[in-house]
Amino acid sequence: MEIYLMKLHHQLKLFFISLICLTNTTSAQIDPTAKLNLSLVAPQQAVALNDIIEVQLMVSAEDAPQRFVVADVPFGWDNTKLQLLGVSLVGSHIGVMSGYSTFPNNDYTLCNEVVPPQDGNGMFYCYGVLGYQWIVTTEPAQMCKFVFKVIGLGQSEVILYDNLPLNPQYPAECIVYGCCVGGNIVTGSLTNTTVGLALQGDFNNDGLVTAQDMGELLADWGSTSFKPNPHDINGDGTVNSQDLALLVNNWTQ
């Protein structure tokens, strides 16, 4: 029964792609070869344990404008440092269809073991609104926001998979459909991001402050610069004993 539902969901998605491409096809001509790029954008500020953060999934035209129809987006994260709480469409482009743009329950790619997935990889489907032509330009537009809770030290890269073959019959692929031709794949580049706990003195981003980090600071001892320097922890322009004290204060036991 479960396999049947997976196959049915797959066929319904293909039908939807064909249906949406038949709507409003009399608008300005779109280059069928124009690509759409996907990118993840994390908060710029440092985050702490138990913080709730949002990572935006953005879409933009690589060069020429392109119509957005549907996207399959497999993605991953370090589930020892980030816990996925869900997906938010607040602030998303009006071309994103709410209610359908989410984590599929019957995920035939086997990425979503539960909803929302918790094992470090998941599949998100984004559907364009029927009857509305979303023409994506080079200005990035939000598709959704992945909502995470910070649960571990260090940093976690949140990534977009171009291919994740958990199910050999239906491997998860990052596919963006566009133009006014059913099944026209317009996937461009995929850009990842990094989020996690900013720990003062953890220069190699392993979630620990150890002798390796101290070695980096001492090798840069006494340097002065008006430009950002990760070893100048307090940002006074000089790597000195004040920075060393901050590093030792966060020393991993």
C-alpha positions, 0 to 999 in steps of 0.5 A: 500500500505504501509503495502504491501511494508513493507511485501515485504521488509521483504520477500526480506531481507529473500531472500537476507539472503538465497542468500548470504549464498549460495555464496562461501560456500566452504571456511573453515568450520565455527562453526554454534554456534559461536556468534558475539557481537555488541558494540557501541563506543563513542568519549573519549574526552569531547563534547560541544553543537553543536559538531558533533560526531560519535558513532561507531557500532562494531562487533567482534567474542565472541570466535571462528571466525564467518561469518557475513551475515546480521544484524538488529540493533534497537538502541536508544538515548535521542533525547533531547540531541542528534540529529541523522544526519545520518549514515556513512560507512567511515572506515567500513569493506570492507565486509559491502555492501554500498547502502544497509546498511542504514536506511530502508525507508519501515521499517516494525518494525516502528522504523524509522518514518522518515529517518534518524529517530528523535524520539529517536529510529531507525532501521539500516540494515547492509548487507554483500557484495554478493560473499565476505565471511566476517569472523569476528574475536575477533578483533572488526571491524566497521559496521558503524558510527551513526552521531549525533549533540549534542543539549542538556546538560547532557549525553545520553546513546546510546543503542542497543535494544534486543527487541523493539516491536513497531509493534506487527506483526514485533517487532524490534529485534537485530539479527545477521545472520551468518555462511553458513546456511540460517537464522542461528542467531549468535547474541551474547552480546550487549554493549551500550555507553554514550555520551553527554556534559561534564559539569564541576561539574555535578557529577551525570550526570543529566545535571545540577550543583546543591547543590547535586553536591556541596554536593559531592565535599564538602564530598570529601574536602581535599582528595588527590590522584594521581589517577583520581578523578571526584571531583578534577575538575582541576586535581591537585591532591587535592579537594580544593577551586579551584575545588569549584570555577570551580563548582560554575562557572557552577552553574545552574541558 
